[in-house]
Amino acid sequence: MTATIFNQQEIYKSLEEVMDPEIPTLSVIDMGMITGVEETVTGVRVKMIPTFTACPAIHVIKDSIQKKVESLGYENVEVQLDDSIVWNSDRITPNGKILLENFGLGTPQRHCGNFGMEEIAHSKCPHCGSEDTTMNSIFGSTLCRSTHFCFSCKQAFERFKPV
């Protein structure tokens, strides 16, 4: 049994404070990584999806989620990888996209599962808003980023890839 009365809304609200370790201004909620919060016979289960299957931060994120929910007084908190759905960049909330731009990352456009190299290569500059940019490399500092250059403000930037 949990130590407190189950409150799903409270748990979701608290998860807004669990930040992605690679983009520390963006929560797991803004990333669209949480797919469910439920009471179980023995405690609480939080279901999550990683942004990439091989994401090296999965264990850190799971541990952070568990600790955050336990800090609310819940016992027997299980964080489960949800394999019923695959994360894609359309799951990033509108607020998350604003936070990405404020962090200096270009944001992916909504694609509903249909995108090609043109959508990956084309990006608006997060520094000046210009669309006069080019992709320098499909590979960035992490699997989810590509590197770009803005001809207007002469700034290099990374962009969160559409996936």
LINURDA-V357727 format. One record per backbone hydrogen bond with DSSP energy under -0.5 kcal/mol. NH is the residue of the N-H (numbers start at 0). CO is the residue of the C=O. E is the energy in kcal/mol with one decimal. If there is no record, write none. Layout:
NH&CO&E, NH&CO&E
This chain:
2&72&-0.5, 10&6&-1.8, 11&7&-2.6, 12&8&-2.6, 13&9&-2.2, 14&10&-1.9, 15&11&-0.6, 15&12&-1.1, 16&13&-1.8, 17&14&-1.3, 18&16&-0.8, 19&22&-0.6, 19&25&-3.3, 22&19&-0.6, 25&22&-2.6, 27&14&-0.6, 27&17&-2.3, 28&14&-0.6, 30&26&-1.9, 31&28&-1.2, 32&27&-2.5, 33&27&-0.7, 34&32&-0.6, 34&46&-2.3, 35&46&-1.2, 37&44&-2.7, 39&42&-2.8, 43&75&-1.4, 44&37&-3.0, 45&77&-2.9, 46&35&-3.1, 46&44&-0.5, 47&79&-2.5, 48&32&-2.6, 54&51&-2.0, 57&54&-1.4, 60&56&-2.7, 61&57&-2.8, 62&58&-2.2, 63&59&-2.3, 64&60&-2.5, 65&61&-2.4, 66&62&-2.5, 67&63&-2.2, 68&64&-2.4, 69&65&-2.5, 70&66&-1.8, 71&68&-1.2, 72&69&-2.0, 73&68&-1.2, 77&43&-3.0, 77&75&-0.6, 79&45&-2.8, 79&77&-0.6, 81&47&-3.2, 82&80&-0.8, 84&81&-0.6, 86&49&-0.5, 90&87&-2.3, 91&88&-1.3, 92&29&-2.4, 96&92&-2.0, 97&93&-1.7, 98&94&-2.5, 99&95&-2.4, 100&96&-2.2, 101&97&-2.5, 102&98&-1.6, 103&100&-1.2, 104&99&-2.7, 105&157&-2.6, 113&110&-2.3, 114&112&-0.6, 119&115&-1.6, 120&116&-3.0, 121&117&-2.4, 124&129&-3.1, 128&124&-1.6, 132&130&-1.9, 133&148&-2.2, 135&133&-0.6, 135&146&-2.0, 136&146&-1.7, 139&141&-0.8, 139&144&-1.5, 144&141&-1.7, 145&158&-2.0, 146&136&-2.6, 147&156&-3.3, 148&133&-2.4, 149&154&-2.4, 150&131&-2.7, 150&148&-0.6, 151&131&-0.6, 153&149&-1.0, 156&147&-2.2, 157&103&-0.5, 158&145&-2.6, 159&105&-2.7, 160&143&-2.9, 160&158&-0.6, 162&160&-0.5
